Amino acid sequence: MTMPFRNIALLGATGNLGSKILKALSDGGFTVTAVQRKDSTNIAAGAAFSLKVDLLSDKELASAFSGIDVVVSAVPNPQFDVEKIMIDAAISAGVKRIVPSEFSSNLETEAAKTLPIVAEKIKIRRYMEEAAAASKIEWTSVNNGPFFVPYLWMNGIAGPNTESKTTTYHDGGDRVVCTSTPERIAEGVAKALCAKHAFETKNKAVYIYSAVVSEKKLTQMASKITGIQFAEQHRSLEQAMKTGYEGLKEGDQYKMRSFYIPFMFEERFACDFRNAAWNEKLGLNTMNDADIERVMREWLKKVEV
C-alpha cells in the first residue's frame, strides 16, 4: 500500500508525550523532523532532523514545514493564538494534515464547550474544521481521556493517595472513565497516520483508550498491592466543579484542576467513550485488570509506601 504520508514535523518532541510520539512515528516508518524553539537545548533523540525556529514566526515555521506531509503538535497547554500561527504556516507550506495538541477527552459535547480548561482546544478544533471545510488542510485529533499516570491516579486527585493513605470518591467513586497511557496515545497517533488508516481518519476525532477505570477500582487495587486500608473521603462532582470556578475567579491553578474531575466522571461530558473508540479499527489492545494491576505495581515501586 502506498504511504500517503511520510514526512512528519513534530512540535514538542522532547516532552513527556512528545518523546513517545517521536518514537512511535519513527518506529512506524515515518521520517520525523523535530521543530523546536530557537533557545531549546533539548535533544530530540530519534528524530531524523531537528530544526530550531521562532515558533511565533509564520515565515520561519512555513520554511520548517517545507516538504512536510503532516504536522503533529504535542506542545503542552496549547493556546489558540499560538497554534493558529502554526496552522496558518502549515497551510502556507502546503502541509496535507495537522494533528493538534488535543490529547484530551471528549470535546464534542455541548457540556465541553462550557468548560474553561478545554476552551483553547475547542477554539483550535473549530479553526481546523473551518480550514478543512475550505479545503485548505486536513486534520485528525487523538482523544484519549485522562492520562493513565501516577500523578493523576496516585496523588489523591482522583482515587487513592498513598502518602496520606486516603482516597477520594466523587459521587460514590463507581463512575468510570476511559484513560490512556502516554505510550498508547503515541501508538494511536502513528496508527492514525499510517497508510492503512490515513484516509478513514481524515477530518475525524479518533478516540482511543488503554483502560476503563473508576476511583473505587483503583483504590481497591492499590489496597491489594500495598496493604493500606485507605480512609475514604467523599465529595460530589458538583463540589469539584464549584471549586474549579472558584480557582478560575481567583487565578488559582491548584483549584482549577478540580475541573478535570467532573470532566472525567459527569455523564454529560461522555468520557466513557468505549462505544466510539477506534481501538479495534486501529489494532490497539485494551488493558485488563491484570494489566492495570501490573502498571500500578510499577508505579508503587517508585514511591515509599
C-alpha positions as CSV (number, residue, x, y, z in Angstrom):
1,M,0.0,0.0,0.0
2,T,1.4,3.4,-0.9
3,M,2.4,5.6,2.0
4,P,0.2,8.7,1.8
5,F,2.3,10.4,4.5
6,R,6.0,10.0,5.1
7,N,7.5,13.3,6.3
8,I,6.2,14.4,9.7
9,A,7.1,17.6,11.6
10,L,6.7,17.2,15.4
11,L,6.4,20.1,17.8
12,G,7.0,19.3,21.5
13,A,9.2,16.4,20.5
14,T,11.2,16.3,23.8
15,G,8.3,16.5,26.2
16,N,6.8,13.6,28.2
17,L,4.2,12.8,25.5
18,G,6.1,14.2,22.5
19,S,9.1,12.0,23.0
20,K,6.9,8.9,22.9
21,I,5.1,10.2,19.8
22,L,8.5,10.7,18.2
23,K,9.5,7.1,18.9
24,A,6.1,5.7,17.7
25,L,6.3,7.7,14.5
26,S,9.9,6.7,13.8
27,D,9.1,3.0,14.6
28,G,6.2,3.3,12.2
29,G,8.5,4.2,9.3
30,F,7.9,7.9,9.2
31,T,10.7,10.5,8.7
32,V,10.3,12.8,11.7
33,T,11.6,16.4,11.9
34,A,11.6,17.8,15.4
35,V,10.7,21.5,15.2
36,Q,11.9,23.2,18.4
37,R,12.2,26.6,20.0
38,K,15.3,28.5,19.0
39,D,16.6,28.6,22.6
40,S,15.9,24.9,23.3
41,T,18.8,22.9,24.5
42,N,16.9,19.6,24.5
43,I,18.0,16.8,22.1
44,A,15.1,15.2,20.2
45,A,16.6,11.7,20.3
46,G,15.4,9.6,17.3
47,A,14.4,12.4,15.0
48,A,15.8,12.3,11.5
49,F,16.2,16.1,11.5
50,S,16.0,18.8,14.1
51,L,15.2,22.5,13.3
52,K,15.2,25.3,15.8
53,V,12.9,28.2,14.8
54,D,10.9,31.1,16.3
55,L,7.6,29.3,16.9
56,L,5.8,32.6,16.8
57,S,7.1,33.4,13.3
58,D,4.8,32.2,10.5
59,K,7.6,32.6,8.0
60,E,10.1,30.5,9.9
61,L,7.5,27.8,10.6
62,A,6.4,27.8,6.9
63,S,10.1,27.3,6.0
64,A,10.5,24.5,8.5
65,F,7.3,22.8,7.1
66,S,8.5,22.8,3.5
67,G,8.2,19.3,2.2
68,I,6.3,18.1,5.3
69,D,3.2,16.0,4.9
70,V,1.8,16.2,8.4
71,V,2.4,18.5,11.3
72,V,1.9,16.9,14.8
73,S,1.7,19.3,17.8
74,A,2.5,17.8,21.2
75,V,3.1,21.1,22.9
76,P,1.6,21.2,26.4
77,N,-1.3,23.6,27.2
78,P,-1.8,24.8,23.7
79,Q,-3.1,28.3,23.2
80,F,-5.2,29.3,20.2
81,D,-3.3,32.4,19.3
82,V,0.0,30.4,19.1
83,E,-1.5,27.3,17.4
84,K,-3.2,29.5,14.8
85,I,0.2,30.7,13.7
86,M,1.4,27.1,13.3
87,I,-1.8,26.1,11.4
88,D,-1.6,29.0,9.1
89,A,2.1,28.3,8.4
90,A,1.3,24.7,7.7
91,I,-1.4,25.8,5.2
92,S,1.1,28.2,3.6
93,A,3.7,25.5,3.2
94,G,1.3,23.0,1.6
95,V,1.1,20.6,4.5
96,K,-1.6,18.0,4.0
97,R,-2.7,17.3,7.6
98,I,-2.4,18.6,11.1
99,V,-2.7,16.6,14.3
100,P,-3.3,19.3,17.0
101,S,-2.2,19.1,20.6
102,E,-5.6,18.0,21.7
103,F,-4.9,14.6,23.5
104,S,-7.9,15.2,25.7
105,S,-11.3,13.6,26.5
106,N,-14.5,14.2,24.5
107,L,-14.6,17.8,23.2
108,E,-17.7,17.2,21.1
109,T,-20.4,17.5,23.7
110,E,-22.3,20.7,24.4
111,A,-21.1,20.4,28.0
112,A,-17.4,20.5,27.0
113,K,-18.0,23.8,25.2
114,T,-18.7,25.4,28.6
115,L,-15.6,24.1,30.4
116,P,-12.8,26.6,30.8
117,I,-10.0,24.1,30.9
118,V,-10.6,23.0,27.3
119,A,-11.8,26.3,25.8
120,E,-8.5,26.8,23.9
121,K,-8.5,23.3,22.5
122,I,-12.1,23.8,21.3
123,K,-11.1,27.0,19.6
124,I,-8.3,25.3,17.8
125,R,-10.6,22.4,16.8
126,R,-13.1,24.8,15.4
127,Y,-10.4,26.7,13.4
128,M,-9.2,23.5,11.9
129,E,-12.7,22.4,11.0
130,E,-13.2,25.7,9.2
131,A,-9.9,25.3,7.3
132,A,-10.8,21.7,6.3
133,A,-14.3,22.8,5.1
134,A,-12.5,25.3,2.8
135,S,-10.2,22.5,1.6
136,K,-7.1,24.3,2.9
137,I,-5.9,21.4,5.0
138,E,-6.9,18.1,6.7
139,W,-6.9,17.4,10.4
140,T,-7.0,14.4,12.8
141,S,-7.3,14.7,16.5
142,V,-6.5,12.0,19.0
143,N,-8.8,11.9,22.0
144,N,-7.6,9.6,24.8
145,G,-9.2,10.6,28.0
146,P,-7.1,11.5,31.1
147,F,-3.6,10.2,31.1
148,F,-3.1,6.9,33.0
149,V,-0.2,8.2,35.0
150,P,0.6,8.2,38.8
151,Y,0.4,12.0,39.1
152,L,-3.3,11.8,38.5
153,W,-4.3,8.4,39.8
154,M,-2.0,8.0,42.9
155,N,-1.9,11.5,44.3
156,G,-5.5,11.8,45.5
157,I,-6.7,14.0,42.7
158,A,-8.9,11.1,41.7
159,G,-8.8,8.0,43.9
160,P,-6.1,6.9,46.3
161,N,-3.3,8.9,47.8
162,T,-0.6,6.6,49.0
163,E,1.2,9.3,51.0
164,S,-1.9,10.4,53.1
165,K,-3.4,6.9,53.0
166,T,-6.7,8.4,52.0
167,T,-8.9,8.1,48.9
168,T,-11.4,10.5,47.4
169,Y,-14.6,9.2,45.9
170,H,-16.6,11.6,43.8
171,D,-20.3,10.8,43.7
172,G,-19.6,7.4,45.2
173,G,-16.4,6.5,43.3
174,D,-18.1,4.0,40.9
175,R,-18.2,6.2,37.8
176,V,-15.9,5.1,35.0
177,V,-13.7,6.9,32.5
178,C,-11.6,5.9,29.5
179,T,-7.9,6.6,30.3
180,S,-4.7,6.1,28.3
181,T,-1.0,5.7,28.9
182,P,1.3,8.1,27.1
183,E,2.6,5.1,25.1
184,R,-0.9,4.2,23.9
185,I,-1.5,7.8,22.9
186,A,1.7,7.8,20.9
187,E,0.8,4.5,19.2
188,G,-2.6,5.9,18.4
189,V,-1.1,8.9,16.6
190,A,1.2,6.7,14.5
191,K,-1.6,4.2,13.6
192,A,-4.0,7.0,12.7
193,L,-1.5,8.4,10.1
194,C,-0.3,5.1,8.7
195,A,-1.2,4.0,5.1
196,K,-3.8,1.6,6.3
197,H,-5.8,4.2,8.2
198,A,-4.9,7.6,6.9
199,F,-7.9,8.0,4.7
200,E,-10.5,7.0,7.3
201,T,-9.0,9.3,9.9
202,K,-9.2,12.3,7.7
203,N,-11.0,15.2,9.4
204,K,-12.0,12.9,12.3
205,A,-11.7,12.8,16.1
206,V,-10.1,9.4,16.8
207,Y,-11.0,8.1,20.2
208,I,-8.6,5.6,21.9
209,Y,-8.1,4.3,25.4
210,S,-5.9,1.9,27.4
211,A,-8.3,1.0,30.2
212,V,-11.6,1.9,31.8
213,V,-11.2,2.7,35.5
214,S,-13.1,4.1,38.4
215,E,-11.8,5.7,41.6
216,K,-13.1,2.8,43.6
217,K,-11.5,0.2,41.4
218,L,-8.1,1.8,41.5
219,T,-8.3,2.2,45.3
220,Q,-9.1,-1.5,45.8
221,M,-6.2,-2.4,43.6
222,A,-3.8,-0.1,45.4
223,S,-5.0,-1.5,48.7
224,K,-4.4,-5.1,47.5
225,I,-0.9,-4.2,46.4
226,T,0.2,-2.1,49.4
227,G,-1.9,-3.5,52.2
228,I,-3.1,0.1,53.0
229,Q,-6.6,0.5,54.2
230,F,-7.4,3.8,52.6
231,A,-9.6,6.2,54.6
232,E,-12.5,7.2,52.4
233,Q,-13.3,10.9,51.7
234,H,-16.5,11.7,49.8
235,R,-17.0,14.6,47.6
236,S,-19.6,15.5,45.0
237,L,-18.9,16.3,41.4
238,E,-20.9,19.5,41.9
239,Q,-18.5,20.5,44.6
240,A,-15.5,19.8,42.4
241,M,-17.0,22.0,39.6
242,K,-17.6,24.8,42.1
243,T,-14.0,24.6,43.3
244,G,-12.8,24.8,39.7
245,Y,-14.8,28.0,39.1
246,E,-13.5,29.5,42.4
247,G,-10.0,28.8,41.1
248,L,-10.8,30.4,37.8
249,K,-12.1,33.6,39.6
250,E,-9.1,33.7,41.9
251,G,-6.4,32.7,39.4
252,D,-5.6,29.6,41.5
253,Q,-4.3,26.9,39.2
254,Y,-4.4,24.3,42.0
255,K,-8.1,24.8,42.5
256,M,-8.7,24.9,38.7
257,R,-7.5,21.3,38.4
258,S,-10.8,20.4,40.1
259,F,-12.5,21.0,36.7
260,Y,-10.9,17.7,35.5
261,I,-12.9,15.6,37.9
262,P,-16.4,16.4,36.5
263,F,-14.9,16.4,33.0
264,M,-13.9,12.8,33.7
265,F,-16.9,11.5,35.5
266,E,-20.0,13.5,34.8
267,E,-22.2,11.7,32.3
268,R,-22.9,14.9,30.3
269,F,-19.2,15.0,29.2
270,A,-19.4,11.5,27.8
271,C,-15.9,10.5,28.7
272,D,-16.7,6.8,28.9
273,F,-16.4,6.7,25.1
274,R,-15.9,2.9,24.6
275,N,-18.6,2.7,22.0
276,A,-17.0,5.4,19.9
277,A,-13.4,4.1,20.3
278,W,-11.2,3.2,17.4
279,N,-9.2,0.6,19.3
280,E,-10.4,-2.3,17.2
281,K,-10.1,-0.5,13.9
282,L,-6.5,0.6,14.7
283,G,-5.5,-2.7,16.3
284,L,-4.9,-1.3,19.7
285,N,-5.2,-3.6,22.7
286,T,-7.0,-2.7,25.9
287,M,-5.8,-3.4,29.4
288,N,-7.5,-6.0,31.6
289,D,-7.5,-5.9,35.4
290,A,-4.2,-7.8,35.5
291,D,-2.6,-5.3,33.2
292,I,-3.8,-2.4,35.2
293,E,-2.6,-4.0,38.4
294,R,0.9,-4.6,36.8
295,V,1.2,-1.0,35.9
296,M,0.1,0.1,39.3
297,R,2.7,-2.1,40.9
298,E,5.4,-0.5,38.7
299,W,4.2,2.9,39.9
300,L,4.2,1.9,43.6
301,K,7.8,0.5,43.3
302,K,8.9,4.1,42.7
303,V,7.5,5.5,45.9
304,E,7.9,4.6,49.5
305,V,4.6,3.2,50.8
